[in-house]
Amino acid sequence: MKIVVCIGSSCHIKGSRQVVEKLQRLIAEKNLGDKIELGGTFCMGQCQKGVCVTVDEEFCSVTPDTVEEFFETKVLAAL
């Protein structure tokens, strides 16, 4: 599984760094480093939708406050 987080300026202002850090922690806690590739990219062209994240190319909008829910519903559910 590949998770890509936008680190462009708009998403950075909305908390992309915190989203990345929380995802790194959750992946490590669940020992999923061998199953999940976490990466970053610049603008995905949907700046108004918050921190832009794709999971195997499916677009999601995430905030630092919704990372855990996103991880459970979109990531763990798909593994």
C-alpha positions as YAML, in Angstrom:
chain: A
units: angstrom
residues:
- id: 1
  name: MET
  ca: [0.00, 0.00, 0.00]
- id: 2
  name: LYS
  ca: [1.24, 3.47, -0.84]
- id: 3
  name: ILE
  ca: [0.16, 6.56, 1.12]
- id: 4
  name: VAL
  ca: [1.16, 9.94, -0.29]
- id: 5
  name: VAL
  ca: [0.72, 13.17, 1.68]
- id: 6
  name: CYS
  ca: [0.79, 16.59, 0.04]
- id: 7
  name: ILE
  ca: [3.49, 18.79, 1.54]
- id: 8
  name: GLY
  ca: [2.78, 21.81, -0.65]
- id: 9
  name: SER
  ca: [2.37, 25.22, 0.95]
- id: 10
  name: SER
  ca: [-1.44, 25.14, 1.37]
- id: 11
  name: CYS
  ca: [-1.46, 21.67, 2.92]
- id: 12
  name: HIS
  ca: [1.60, 22.52, 5.01]
- id: 13
  name: ILE
  ca: [-0.31, 25.44, 6.55]
- id: 14
  name: LYS
  ca: [-3.24, 23.08, 7.25]
- id: 15
  name: GLY
  ca: [-1.04, 20.58, 9.12]
- id: 16
  name: SER
  ca: [0.55, 18.18, 6.65]
- id: 17
  name: ARG
  ca: [3.68, 17.87, 8.80]
- id: 18
  name: GLN
  ca: [1.61, 16.73, 11.78]
- id: 19
  name: VAL
  ca: [-0.32, 14.33, 9.52]
- id: 20
  name: VAL
  ca: [2.95, 12.78, 8.30]
- id: 21
  name: GLU
  ca: [4.35, 12.50, 11.83]
- id: 22
  name: LYS
  ca: [1.18, 10.84, 13.14]
- id: 23
  name: LEU
  ca: [1.09, 8.42, 10.19]
- id: 24
  name: GLN
  ca: [4.74, 7.51, 10.79]
- id: 25
  name: ARG
  ca: [3.94, 6.82, 14.46]
- id: 26
  name: LEU
  ca: [0.83, 4.74, 13.66]
- id: 27
  name: ILE
  ca: [2.67, 2.70, 11.02]
- id: 28
  name: ALA
  ca: [5.50, 2.01, 13.49]
- id: 29
  name: GLU
  ca: [3.13, 1.15, 16.36]
- id: 30
  name: LYS
  ca: [1.34, -1.42, 14.20]
- id: 31
  name: ASN
  ca: [4.61, -2.77, 12.73]
- id: 32
  name: LEU
  ca: [3.37, -2.08, 9.20]
- id: 33
  name: GLY
  ca: [6.56, -0.62, 7.76]
- id: 34
  name: ASP
  ca: [6.90, -3.59, 5.43]
- id: 35
  name: LYS
  ca: [3.33, -3.20, 4.11]
- id: 36
  name: ILE
  ca: [2.94, 0.58, 3.84]
- id: 37
  name: GLU
  ca: [5.08, 2.99, 1.86]
- id: 38
  name: LEU
  ca: [4.65, 6.57, 3.10]
- id: 39
  name: GLY
  ca: [5.68, 9.35, 0.75]
- id: 40
  name: GLY
  ca: [5.23, 13.03, 0.08]
- id: 41
  name: THR
  ca: [4.42, 15.11, -2.96]
- id: 42
  name: PHE
  ca: [3.73, 18.70, -3.84]
- id: 43
  name: CYS
  ca: [0.38, 20.11, -4.87]
- id: 44
  name: MET
  ca: [-2.35, 17.62, -5.80]
- id: 45
  name: GLY
  ca: [-4.53, 20.43, -7.13]
- id: 46
  name: GLN
  ca: [-7.22, 20.18, -4.45]
- id: 47
  name: CYS
  ca: [-5.88, 22.73, -1.98]
- id: 48
  name: GLN
  ca: [-9.31, 23.76, -0.70]
- id: 49
  name: LYS
  ca: [-9.95, 20.25, 0.64]
- id: 50
  name: GLY
  ca: [-7.44, 20.33, 3.47]
- id: 51
  name: VAL
  ca: [-4.38, 18.13, 3.76]
- id: 52
  name: CYS
  ca: [-4.55, 16.05, 0.61]
- id: 53
  name: VAL
  ca: [-3.67, 12.37, 0.98]
- id: 54
  name: THR
  ca: [-3.92, 9.46, -1.41]
- id: 55
  name: VAL
  ca: [-4.12, 5.80, -0.46]
- id: 56
  name: ASP
  ca: [-3.19, 3.72, -3.51]
- id: 57
  name: GLU
  ca: [-4.24, 6.75, -5.59]
- id: 58
  name: GLU
  ca: [-7.65, 7.18, -3.88]
- id: 59
  name: PHE
  ca: [-7.98, 10.81, -2.75]
- id: 60
  name: CYS
  ca: [-8.75, 11.60, 0.89]
- id: 61
  name: SER
  ca: [-8.86, 14.81, 2.90]
- id: 62
  name: VAL
  ca: [-7.21, 14.51, 6.31]
- id: 63
  name: THR
  ca: [-6.49, 16.89, 9.18]
- id: 64
  name: PRO
  ca: [-4.16, 16.41, 12.15]
- id: 65
  name: ASP
  ca: [-7.30, 15.73, 14.23]
- id: 66
  name: THR
  ca: [-8.67, 13.03, 11.90]
- id: 67
  name: VAL
  ca: [-5.48, 11.04, 11.23]
- id: 68
  name: GLU
  ca: [-6.33, 8.18, 13.61]
- id: 69
  name: GLU
  ca: [-9.83, 7.74, 12.16]
- id: 70
  name: PHE
  ca: [-8.43, 7.93, 8.62]
- id: 71
  name: PHE
  ca: [-5.78, 5.32, 9.48]
- id: 72
  name: GLU
  ca: [-8.36, 2.89, 10.86]
- id: 73
  name: THR
  ca: [-11.04, 3.34, 8.18]
- id: 74
  name: LYS
  ca: [-8.93, 3.78, 5.05]
- id: 75
  name: VAL
  ca: [-5.61, 2.11, 5.81]
- id: 76
  name: LEU
  ca: [-6.13, -0.75, 8.27]
- id: 77
  name: ALA
  ca: [-9.46, -1.69, 6.67]
- id: 78
  name: ALA
  ca: [-7.76, -2.07, 3.30]
- id: 79
  name: LEU
  ca: [-4.85, -4.25, 4.48]
...
